[in-house]
Amino acid sequence: MPKKKKNKQYKKELKDRNTLKNKITGIFSNNPTRTLNYKQVAGLLNMTHKDEKKEIEKILKELKKENKVEEIHPGKYKFKSRSGFITGTVDMTAYGNAYVVSDDLEEDVYVSENNLHHALNGDIVKVYLFARRRDRRLEGEVVEILERKRKTFVGIVEITGHYAFLIPDNRQMPYDIFIPRSKLNGAKNGQKAIARITKWPEKVKNPFGEIVEVLGDAGDHETEIHAILAEFELPAKFSPAIEEAAKQIPDAIPRKELEKRRDFRKVTTFTIDPADAKDFDDALSIRFLKDGMVEVGVHIADVTHYVKPGTILDQEAYDRATSVYLVDRVVPMLPEHLSNGVCSLNPHEDKLTFSAVFKMTPDAKVTESWFGKTVINSDRRFAYEEAQEIIETKKGDLAKEILTLHRLAQILRKRRFQMGSLDIERVEVKFDIDEKGTPLGVFFKVSQEANQLIEEFMLLANRHVAEKVGKRMSSGGKKKVFVYRVHDKPKEDKLESFTRIAAKLGYEVHTESRKALSQSMNKLIKEVVGKPEQNLIETLALRAMAKAVYTTKNIGHYGLAFDYYTHFTSPIRRYPDMMVHRLLERYLEGGKSVDQEEYEGKCRHASEMERKSIDAERASIKYKQVEYLADKVGHVYDGIIAGVTDWGIYVEINENKCEGMIPIRELEGDFYELDEENFTIIGRRKGRRFQLGDPIRVQINRVNLEKRQLDLLLAE
C-alpha cells in the first residue's frame, strides 16, 4: 500500500478511536452513579465484535490513567468525581437509606439503600462521592466496609415451616436476619433472642445468621431489660472469673498503708446520696479554722489502690467504662464486693481515699488547695431528703456543718452562673415499680439545695484537679498529658434552630455573645418551670448544645464556663475517673508524661461507652413508660407537640412525660404536609395547623411493648 494511503487510513482509525473514546467518556459522565465493565459499555454502544470489546477495554484503562474514570473494583469503572473518596460513619434512617458523617466534610453524604452494599448503622465505611449536580445534595456509594460496628442483633424469632428469621428490634437495622432451623439453638417462635450475622453474600438482600442467646419470652420484664442491654452491647453480669478476682481483694487495710496517708479519721466527715444508693464514691469533711476560714475535704474512693493496671479487673472496668443506670437496676462497672463493699465509703469504717482539700474564706474563695492520698472514717450517711430537711429547718445531726457547706455551695453556684455557666437539666422521670418490675406510677425527680451542695463541691474538686495538672504542671513549656471532660460551643445551625423554636413558643434567646446566651438561656429555663412546655424546652436546649466528651485535648467546658475540667469524683462508676486518679498520682510523684495517643484512644472508648449507657437508660425508661400505658388504651390525655415529621406528630403527655406518635395517616379530613421551616404540619385544603409546642389532646390507640412504641389518635 502506498505511504499516502497508509497515513490516510491511520488518521481515519485514530479519528474513529477518539470518537469512540469520547462516546465512552460521555457514557460515564452521563451516568455518574453507575459502575460499568467493558462488556456493559460495549452493550450500551451496540458493539458486539470481540475486537471492538478489546478496544473498549484498552480505552477504559487509558481513561483510568487520565484520571477520567476510577476502577472501583477490578474491571469495574465509574466516572471520576472531583471529590474522590471519603471515610465516615453510617447514620441509618428508618427507611433503609443513610447519611455518612465524615470529618473530611462539613456536609453529610446521602447514600441510597441500593448503594449501601450491606453497610449498617455505625459502620465505618469508604464512600465514593458522585459528581455533584446543581442544587442537589451530596451523594455517594459505599465501596468498602472498613469496620463493622456490630455483628449481633436483638429481636423476635419468627419460625415458618422450614425457615426462621430474627426480626430486629432496632429500627436502624432494616433487614431481617435469615436463621437456618439448625442454627436456632433452642429458640422458639415469638421469643426474644440475640443473633449473630455469619455471612452476607453480595447479591443477597438479607444476611444469614445464627442464634447465640435466647433471652426469653417477649414482653417479660427480665427478658426486655436484658434485651435492652444486649441491643446496646452492654454486659448484664460479670463472669465467675471476674467475681472471684474481686473477692480476693481483702477489706482490711494494712497499717503500713495507713501510715503513708494523711489521716482525716478524726475530722467530721459524711456522705450525702440518694436514699436507695448502695455505693458511695464521695464524702465531704469540714473543719472550722480561725477568722471564719474553713477546710473542706472532698474525699473520693481510692479505687485505683485496689484495681491495678494489667489485671483482669482493670480490663473489665475499662471495657465497661461506666456503670449503667437502668430504670429498675444498676449494672455496675465493678463487682459488688468492690463497688458496694471494699471501695464504698460506708459510715463508721476506715476507708482509703484520694482527696482534694480546700482552705476557703467565708465568701467561698479558695486560698489553698492540696491533693493526695488519705484515709477517712465517715461519721454519718445522709440521704438527700435528710440533708434537705436540715437545710430547711436549720436543725438535725451535723446541722452547723451542713448549713456552712450549703451556704458556701450557694455562693459557688451563684458565681458560676455569673461567669456564664448554663443551668439546663431535663426533668428526670422515675417509676414506682413492684417486685415483678411492673410500673405502678410515675414521678419526677426534683433537684433541691442538698443536691446542689454535693454538685458544687464535686465541680470544685473536678475543676481544681484539672487546673492542677493542665495549668500548673508543665516542664519546658510542655503540658503533661491528662484526661479532660470537655464541652464544645454549640454549632451555629443547631443554636439558630433552637432560637427559632423558642421564639415561636414566645421566648427570647440572645446569641450575640456567650454571656448573653447563657443569661437568656438560664432565664428561659427558669420561666418554663412548671409549664407544659418545660420538658420540651429543656430537651431542645440540650440538643442544641454539643455533647460533652473525654479527651486529652483541652478546649474547656462551655456549659460550665470552666477553662479546665475533668472527672475525678466517681471512680466506682466511671473508668475515666480511674485514669485521672492514676495520672494525678503519677504527676504528684514527679512522674513523666504518658503517651497521648494511647490515652486519646482510651478517652474515645470511654465517650462511646457513656453514650451507649445513656441510650440504654433512655430505652429502659421508654419501655416502662409504654408498659405503664399498656392497660390505658382508649384513655384521653393532655399533651404538648414535641416533634413534627413527614410521617407523624410526636406528643409528650403532660401527666407522665410519656411520648407517643400520631401517624399522619390517622389525621382525617385533609391531606397534611410538613412545613419544616416553621415546625408545623398543615392541612392542604382546610389549613389546620399542628405546631411544635402547641397543646394537644390525644387518645391512646395502640401499645407495642416489644418495640417500645405508643400510637396515639387526635382526641377532638
C-alpha positions in Angstrom: 0.0 0.0 0.0 1.4 3.5 -0.9 2.6 5.6 2.0 0.0 8.3 1.4 -2.8 5.8 1.6 -1.4 4.3 4.8 -1.3 7.7 6.5 -4.9 8.4 5.5 -6.1 5.0 6.8 -4.2 5.6 10.1 -5.8 9.1 10.6 -9.2 7.6 10.0 -8.7 4.9 12.5 -7.3 7.5 15.0 -10.3 9.7 14.4 -12.7 6.7 14.9 -10.8 5.7 18.1 -11.0 9.2 19.5 -14.7 9.3 18.7 -15.2 6.0 20.5 -13.2 7.3 23.5 -15.4 10.4 23.6 -18.5 8.3 23.5 -17.3 6.1 26.3 -16.4 9.2 28.4 -19.9 10.5 27.7 -21.5 7.3 28.9 -19.7 7.6 32.3 -20.3 11.4 32.7 -24.0 11.0 31.9 -24.3 8.1 34.4 -22.0 9.2 37.3 -23.6 6.8 39.8 -23.2 3.7 37.6 -20.3 1.2 37.8 -19.7 -0.4 34.4 -17.3 -3.0 33.0 -16.2 -3.2 29.3 -19.0 -5.6 28.4 -21.6 -3.3 29.7 -20.1 -0.3 27.9 -20.0 -2.4 24.7 -23.7 -3.3 25.2 -24.6 0.4 25.6 -22.7 1.2 22.3 -24.2 -1.8 20.5 -20.7 -3.2 19.8 -20.7 -7.0 19.8 -17.5 -7.9 17.9 -14.6 -9.4 20.0 -12.1 -6.8 18.7 -14.4 -3.9 19.5 -14.7 -5.2 23.1 -10.9 -5.5 23.4 -10.6 -1.9 22.2 -13.1 -0.7 24.7 -11.2 -2.5 27.5 -8.0 -0.7 26.4 -9.7 2.7 26.3 -11.1 2.2 29.8 -7.5 1.6 31.1 -6.4 4.8 29.3 -9.3 6.8 30.8 -8.2 5.5 34.2 -4.6 6.7 33.6 -6.0 10.1 32.5 -8.0 10.3 35.8 -11.3 10.5 33.9 -12.7 7.2 35.4 -11.9 5.2 38.5 -11.5 1.5 38.9 -13.8 0.9 41.8 -13.5 -2.9 41.7 -11.2 -5.0 39.4 -12.5 -4.4 35.8 -15.4 -2.1 37.0 -15.2 1.6 36.4 -17.0 4.7 37.4 -16.9 8.4 36.4 -14.1 10.2 38.3 -15.6 12.6 40.8 -13.6 15.6 41.7 -14.2 14.9 45.3 -12.9 11.3 45.2 -13.3 9.1 48.3 -14.0 9.9 51.9 -14.2 7.8 55.1 -17.0 8.2 57.5 -19.7 6.6 59.8 -23.0 5.4 58.6 -26.1 7.0 60.1 -29.0 4.9 59.0 -32.6 6.2 58.7 -35.7 4.2 59.4 -36.3 3.9 55.6 -33.2 1.9 54.8 -31.1 4.7 53.3 -28.4 6.5 55.2 -26.1 9.5 55.6 -22.4 9.1 56.0 -20.9 11.5 58.5 -17.2 12.3 57.9 -14.6 14.6 59.5 -13.4 15.3 55.9 -16.6 17.2 55.0 -18.9 19.7 56.6 -21.9 18.2 54.8 -23.2 14.7 55.4 -23.2 12.4 52.3 -26.5 10.8 51.3 -26.3 7.1 50.3 -29.4 5.3 48.9 -30.3 1.8 50.1 -29.1 0.3 46.8 -25.7 2.0 47.2 -25.1 1.0 50.8 -23.9 -2.5 49.8 -24.8 -4.1 53.2 -23.3 -1.3 55.3 -25.2 -0.9 58.6 -25.7 1.8 61.1 -22.5 2.8 62.9 -20.2 1.0 60.4 -17.1 2.9 59.3 -17.0 2.9 55.5 -15.2 4.2 52.5 -17.5 6.2 50.2 -17.1 7.2 46.6 -18.5 10.7 46.1 -20.6 11.3 42.9 -20.1 14.4 40.9 -22.5 16.9 42.5 -25.2 18.1 40.2 -26.5 21.7 40.5 -28.7 22.4 43.7 -28.5 18.7 44.6 -27.3 17.2 47.9 -24.0 15.4 48.1 -24.4 11.7 47.3 -22.2 8.7 47.2 -21.8 5.0 47.2 -20.2 2.7 49.8 -17.3 0.9 48.2 -15.7 -0.7 51.3 -16.8 -1.5 54.8 -13.7 -0.7 56.9 -15.1 -1.7 60.3 -18.3 -3.3 61.3 -19.9 -1.6 64.3 -21.7 -4.7 65.4 -22.4 -8.3 64.4 -25.1 -9.2 66.9 -28.7 -8.0 66.9 -31.6 -8.4 69.3 -35.1 -9.2 68.0 -38.0 -11.6 67.9 -37.8 -15.0 66.4 -40.3 -15.9 63.7 -40.4 -19.5 62.6 -42.4 -20.5 59.5 -42.1 -24.1 58.1 -38.5 -24.7 57.2 -37.5 -21.1 57.6 -36.8 -18.8 60.5 -36.0 -15.1 60.8 -34.9 -12.8 63.6 -36.9 -9.5 63.3 -34.6 -6.9 64.8 -35.9 -4.5 67.5 -33.6 -1.8 66.3 -35.3 0.4 63.7 -31.9 1.3 62.3 -31.4 -2.3 61.2 -33.7 -2.5 58.2 -33.0 -6.2 57.3 -34.4 -9.3 58.9 -31.8 -12.0 59.6 -32.4 -15.4 58.0 -31.7 -18.2 60.5 -31.5 -21.8 59.3 -33.5 -24.0 61.6 -30.3 -25.9 62.5 -29.0 -22.6 63.9 -31.9 -21.7 66.2 -30.1 -23.1 69.3 -33.4 -23.8 71.1 -35.1 -20.5 70.3 -38.9 -20.8 69.9 -41.3 -18.8 67.8 -42.1 -15.4 69.4 -39.1 -15.4 71.8 -36.6 -12.7 72.1 -33.1 -13.7 71.2 -29.6 -12.4 70.1 -28.5 -13.4 66.6 -25.0 -13.1 65.1 -24.6 -12.4 61.3 -22.4 -15.3 59.9 -22.4 -14.3 56.2 -24.0 -11.9 53.8 -23.4 -12.7 50.1 -23.1 -9.6 47.9 -26.2 -10.0 45.9 -28.5 -11.3 48.7 -30.7 -8.8 50.4 -30.9 -10.5 53.9 -28.0 -11.6 55.9 -27.6 -15.2 57.2 -27.1 -15.7 61.0 -27.4 -17.9 64.0 -29.0 -17.5 67.4 -26.3 -17.1 70.1 -28.5 -16.5 73.1 -32.2 -16.9 73.9 -33.4 -14.1 76.2 -36.9 -15.4 76.9 -40.5 -14.6 76.1 -41.2 -11.2 74.6 -43.0 -8.9 77.0 -41.5 -10.5 80.1 -39.8 -7.8 82.3 -36.5 -9.6 82.7 -36.4 -10.5 79.1 -37.0 -6.9 77.9 -34.4 -5.4 80.3 -31.8 -7.9 79.1 -32.8 -7.2 75.5 -32.1 -3.5 76.1 -28.6 -4.3 77.4 -28.0 -6.6 74.5 -29.3 -4.1 72.0 -26.6 -1.7 73.1 -24.0 -4.5 73.5 -23.7 -3.9 77.3 -23.0 -6.8 79.7 -25.7 -7.9 82.1 -23.4 -9.7 84.6 -19.8 -10.4 85.5 -18.1 -13.7 84.6 -17.2 -16.1 87.5 -13.5 -15.2 87.0 -14.1 -11.5 87.5 -16.3 -12.1 90.6 -13.6 -14.4 92.0 -10.8 -11.8 91.3 -12.8 -9.2 93.2 -13.4 -11.5 96.2 -9.7 -12.0 96.6 -9.3 -8.3 97.5 -9.4 -8.0 101.3 -11.4 -5.5 103.3 -8.7 -5.0 105.9 -6.3 -2.1 105.4 -2.6 -2.8 106.3 -1.2 -0.5 109.0 1.7 0.4 106.6 -0.8 1.8 104.1 -2.5 3.9 106.7 0.9 5.4 107.8 1.6 6.6 104.3 -1.6 8.7 104.1 -2.9 12.0 105.5 -5.3 11.0 108.3 -8.8 12.5 108.3 -10.4 9.9 110.6 -10.9 12.4 113.4 -12.3 15.2 111.2 -16.1 15.5 110.8 -16.9 13.6 107.6 -20.2 12.4 106.0 -21.8 11.3 102.7 -25.0 12.6 101.1 -26.5 10.3 98.4 -29.9 9.1 97.1 -31.9 7.1 99.7 -31.5 3.8 97.7 -27.8 4.2 96.9 -25.5 1.3 97.7 -22.2 2.6 96.6 -20.7 5.8 98.0 -18.0 7.4 95.8 -17.6 10.7 97.6 -17.6 12.2 101.1 -17.2 15.7 102.5 -15.2 16.7 105.5 -15.3 20.1 107.2 -13.0 21.7 109.8 -13.6 25.2 111.2 -10.4 27.3 111.3 -9.6 30.8 112.6 -11.0 34.0 111.2 -14.1 32.3 109.7 -12.0 30.1 107.4 -13.0 26.5 106.8 -11.2 23.5 105.5 -13.3 21.4 103.1 -12.2 18.0 102.1 -13.6 16.3 99.0 -12.8 12.6 99.6 -13.1 10.2 96.7 -13.0 6.4 96.9 -9.4 5.2 96.1 -10.4 2.6 93.6 -7.1 2.5 91.9 -5.4 1.4 95.1 -7.3 -1.9 94.7 -7.7 -2.2 90.9 -4.3 -2.3 89.4 -3.3 -1.9 85.7 -2.8 -5.2 83.8 -5.3 -7.2 86.0 -8.5 -8.7 84.7 -10.5 -6.4 87.0 -8.9 -3.4 85.4 -9.5 -4.7 81.9 -13.2 -5.4 82.7 -13.6 -1.9 84.2 -12.0 -0.4 81.1 -14.2 -2.5 78.7 -17.4 -1.4 80.5 -16.1 2.1 81.1 -19.2 3.1 83.1 -21.9 1.7 85.3 -25.3 1.5 83.5 -28.3 3.0 85.3 -31.5 1.4 84.0 -35.0 2.1 85.2 -35.0 -0.8 87.7 -31.4 -1.6 88.4 -27.7 -0.6 88.2 -25.4 -2.7 86.2 -22.1 -1.8 87.9 -18.7 -1.2 86.3 -17.0 -3.1 89.2 -18.3 -6.2 91.0 -20.4 -5.7 94.1 -17.6 -6.7 96.5 -15.7 -3.7 95.4 -18.4 -1.2 94.4 -20.7 -1.7 97.5 -18.0 -3.0 99.9 -14.3 -2.5 99.8 -14.2 0.8 97.9 -17.6 2.2 99.1 -17.3 5.0 101.7 -19.6 3.3 104.2 -20.1 5.0 107.5 -18.1 4.0 110.6 -15.5 2.2 108.5 -11.9 3.2 107.8 -11.7 3.8 104.0 -8.9 4.7 101.6 -9.5 7.9 99.6 -7.9 10.2 97.2 -8.7 13.8 98.3 -8.9 17.4 97.2 -8.7 19.6 100.3 -9.5 23.3 100.1 -9.0 26.2 102.6 -11.8 28.6 101.9 -12.8 32.1 103.0 -16.3 32.9 104.3 -17.2 34.0 100.8 -16.2 30.7 99.3 -12.8 31.7 97.8 -10.1 29.0 97.7 -6.9 30.3 99.3 -5.0 26.9 99.4 -5.5 23.5 97.9 -3.9 20.1 98.5 -4.3 16.8 96.6 -3.2 13.4 97.9 -3.9 10.0 99.3 -5.9 10.0 102.6 -7.8 7.8 105.0 -11.3 8.7 106.3 -14.0 7.3 108.6 -17.4 8.7 107.7 -19.4 9.8 110.8 -22.8 9.7 109.1 -24.6 8.7 105.9 -27.3 11.2 104.9 -30.0 10.7 102.2 -30.6 13.8 100.1 -34.0 14.1 101.8 -32.4 14.2 105.3 -29.9 16.8 104.3 -32.6 18.9 102.7 -34.7 18.8 105.9 -31.7 20.1 107.8 -31.2 22.9 105.3 -34.8 23.9 105.5 -35.3 23.5 109.3 -31.8 24.5 110.4 -31.9 21.6 112.8 -30.6 18.0 113.0 -27.4 16.0 113.0 -24.3 18.0 112.0 -26.6 21.0 111.3 -23.7 23.5 111.6 -21.5 21.6 109.2 -24.3 21.1 106.6 -25.5 24.6 106.8 -22.0 26.0 106.4 -21.4 23.8 103.3 -24.8 24.8 102.0 -24.0 28.5 102.3 -20.6 28.0 100.6 -22.2 25.9 97.8 -24.8 28.5 97.0 -22.1 31.2 96.7 -20.1 28.9 94.4 -23.3 28.3 92.4 -24.2 31.9 92.0 -20.6 32.8 91.0 -20.6 30.0 88.4 -23.8 31.3 86.7 -22.4 34.9 86.8 -19.4 33.5 84.8 -21.7 32.1 82.1 -22.5 28.6 83.3 -25.7 27.1 81.8 -28.4 25.8 84.1 -30.0 23.2 81.8 -31.4 20.0 83.2 -34.1 17.7 81.9 -37.0 16.6 84.0 -35.9 13.2 85.3 -38.6 10.5 85.0 -38.8 7.9 87.8 -41.1 5.0 88.4 -42.7 3.2 91.4 -42.0 -0.4 90.4 -43.3 -3.6 92.2 -41.3 -6.7 92.8 -42.3 -8.1 89.4 -41.0 -5.0 87.6 -44.5 -3.6 86.8 -44.7 0.2 86.9 -47.3 1.3 89.4 -46.8 5.1 89.0 -44.7 7.9 87.5 -43.0 10.7 89.4 -40.4 13.3 88.6 -37.1 13.8 90.4 -36.6 17.3 91.6 -33.1 18.7 92.3 -33.0 20.6 95.6 -30.4 22.5 97.7 -29.0 19.3 99.1 -28.3 18.0 95.6 -26.7 21.4 94.8 -24.5 21.2 97.8 -22.9 18.0 96.6 -22.8 19.1 93.0 -20.9 22.3 93.7 -18.2 20.7 95.8 -17.8 17.9 93.2 -17.5 20.6 90.5 -15.0 22.4 92.6 -12.8 19.3 93.0 -13.0 18.4 89.3 -12.1 21.9 88.2 -9.1 22.3 90.6 -7.7 18.8 89.8 -7.8 19.7 86.0 -6.2 23.1 86.7 -3.5 21.4 88.9 -2.3 19.3 86.1 -3.3 21.3 83.0 -2.4 24.8 84.2 0.3 24.3 86.7 2.2 21.1 85.9 4.4 21.6 82.9 8.0 21.2 82.1 9.9 23.2 79.4 6.6 24.7 78.4 5.1 21.3 77.5 2.0 20.3 79.4 1.5 16.9 80.7 -1.0 14.6 79.1 -4.2 14.4 81.0 -7.8 13.3 80.7 -10.3 16.2 80.4 -14.0 16.4 80.3 -14.7 18.9 77.6 -17.8 20.5 76.1 -17.5 22.4 72.8 -19.5 25.5 72.0 -22.9 24.8 70.2 -23.0 24.6 66.5 -24.5 27.8 64.9 -27.1 25.9 62.9 -28.4 24.0 66.0 -28.5 27.1 68.1 -30.3 29.1 65.4 -32.9 26.3 65.1 -33.4 26.3 68.9 -33.7 30.1 68.9 -36.4 30.0 66.2 -38.4 27.3 68.1 -38.2 29.2 71.3 -39.4 32.4 69.6 -42.4 30.5 68.2 -43.2 29.4 71.7 -42.9 33.1 72.9 -39.4 33.1 74.4 -36.3 35.1 73.6 -32.8 33.6 73.3 -29.9 36.1 72.7 -26.9 34.7 70.8 -24.8 37.8 70.2 -22.3 36.8 72.9 -21.5 33.9 75.2 -22.7 35.8 78.2 -25.9 37.0 76.5 -26.6 33.3 75.5 -26.0 31.9 79.0 -28.1 34.6 80.7 -31.0 34.4 78.3 -30.9 30.6 78.3 -30.9 30.4 82.1 -33.7 32.9 82.2 -35.7 30.8 79.8 -35.2 27.6 81.8 -36.5 29.4 84.9 -39.5 30.8 83.0 -40.7 27.4 81.8 -40.6 25.6 85.2 -44.0 24.1 85.9 -45.3 24.9 82.4 -46.4 22.1 79.9 -43.6 23.0 77.6 -40.9 22.7 80.3 -39.6 19.3 79.3 -39.8 20.2 75.6 -37.7 23.4 76.0 -35.2 21.6 78.3 -34.8 18.7 75.8 -34.4 21.0 72.8 -31.9 23.2 74.7 -29.8 20.2 75.5 -30.0 19.0 71.8 -28.8 22.4 70.7 -25.6 22.0 72.8 -22.6 20.0 71.8 -22.1 16.6 73.6 -19.5 16.5 76.4 -16.7 14.0 75.8 -13.5 12.8 77.3 -10.2 13.8 75.6 -6.6 14.7 76.2 -7.0 17.9 74.1 -8.4 20.5 76.5 -10.8 23.1 75.0 -12.6 23.9 78.2 -16.2 23.2 79.2 -18.6 25.5 77.5 -21.7 24.5 79.6 -20.0 25.0 82.9 -17.9 28.0 81.7 -14.7 26.4 83.0 -11.4 26.6 81.2 -10.2 23.4 82.8 -12.5 20.5 83.9 -12.2 16.7 84.4 -13.9 13.9 86.1 -12.2 12.9 89.4 -15.1 12.2 91.8 -16.8 8.9 90.7 -14.2 6.2 90.1 -16.5 3.4 91.3 -18.8 4.1 88.4 -16.6 5.8 85.7 -13.3 4.5 84.3 -12.1 8.0 83.1 -12.1 9.0 86.8 -9.7 6.0 87.5 -7.5 7.3 84.7 -7.5 10.7 86.3 -6.6 9.3 89.7 -3.6 7.3 88.2 -2.3 10.3 86.2 -2.7 12.7 89.1 -0.8 10.3 91.5 1.9 9.8 88.9 2.4 13.6 88.3 2.3 14.4 92.1 5.1 12.0 92.5 7.1 13.7 89.7 6.4 11.1 87.0 6.9 11.7 83.3 4.0 12.4 81.0 2.2 9.5 79.4 1.6 8.7 75.7 -1.0 11.0 74.4 -2.2 8.8 71.5 -2.8 5.8 73.9 -4.8 7.9 76.3 -6.8 9.6 73.5 -7.9 6.1 72.3 -9.0 5.3 75.9 -10.9 8.6 76.0 -12.7 7.8 72.7 -13.7 4.4 74.1 -15.0 5.9 77.4 -17.1 8.5 75.5 -18.6 5.9 73.2 -19.5 3.6 76.2 -21.0 6.5 78.0 -23.2 7.3 75.0 -24.3 3.6 74.9 -25.1 3.7 78.6 -27.2 6.8 78.2 -29.1 5.4 75.2 -29.8 2.1 77.2 -31.1 4.1 80.2 -33.4 6.1 77.9 -34.6 2.9 76.2 -35.4 1.3 79.6 -37.4 4.5 80.6 -39.3 4.4 77.3 -40.1 0.8 77.8 -41.5 1.4 81.3 -43.5 4.5 80.0 -45.1 2.3 77.3 -45.7 -0.5 79.7 -47.3 1.9 82.2 -49.8 2.9 79.5 -50.4 -0.6 78.2 -53.7 -1.0 80.1 -54.8 2.5 79.3 -55.8 2.1 75.6 -58.7 4.4 74.9 -57.8 6.9 77.7 -57.5 10.6 76.8 -54.7 12.8 78.0 -53.5 16.4 77.6 -50.1 16.8 75.9 -47.8 19.0 74.0 -46.5 18.6 70.5 -42.8 17.6 70.9 -41.9 17.0 67.3 -43.3 17.1 63.7 -42.1 15.0 60.8 -43.3 13.8 57.4 -44.7 10.7 59.0 -46.3 11.9 62.2 -46.7 14.2 65.2 -44.8 13.3 68.3 -46.7 14.2 71.5 -45.4 14.3 75.1 -48.2 13.6 77.6 -48.2 16.2 80.4 -49.2 13.9 83.2 -46.4 11.3 82.9 -43.9 12.6 80.2 -44.6 9.6 78.1 -44.1 10.2 74.3 -46.1 8.7 71.5 -46.9 9.5 67.9 -50.0 10.4 65.9 -49.3 8.9 62.4 -50.1 11.4 59.6 -52.3 8.8 58.0 -54.6 8.9 61.1 -55.3 12.6 60.7 -58.6 12.5 58.8 -60.4 15.1 56.7 -57.4 16.6 54.9 -54.0 16.0 53.3 -51.3 17.2 55.7 -47.9 18.4 54.8 -44.8 19.3 56.8 -43.7 23.0 56.9 -40.1 22.3 58.0 -39.2 25.9 58.3 -42.0 26.7 60.8 -42.0 23.3 62.6 -45.6 22.8 61.6 -47.9 20.2 60.0 -50.5 22.0 57.8 -53.7 20.7 56.1 -53.6 21.5 52.4 -57.3 22.2 52.0 -58.6 23.4 55.3 -55.3 24.9 56.6 -55.5 23.3 60.1 -52.1 23.6 61.8 -50.2 21.5 64.3 -47.1 23.4 65.5 -44.3 22.3 67.7 -45.1 23.3 71.3 -48.9 23.5 70.8 -51.1 21.9 73.4 -53.0 18.9 72.1 -55.4 16.3 73.4 -54.7 12.7 72.5 -56.1 9.2 72.9 -54.0 6.1 73.5 -54.6 3.9 70.4 -52.1 1.1 70.3 -49.2 0.0 72.6 -46.3 -2.1 71.3 -44.2 -3.2 74.2 -41.6 -5.1 72.2 -40.8 -2.1 70.0 -41.4 0.4 72.8 -43.9 2.3 70.7 -47.0 4.3 71.6 -49.5 5.1 68.9 -51.9 8.0 69.6 -55.0 9.4 68.0 -56.2 13.0 68.0 -58.9 13.4 70.6 -61.3 16.0 69.3 
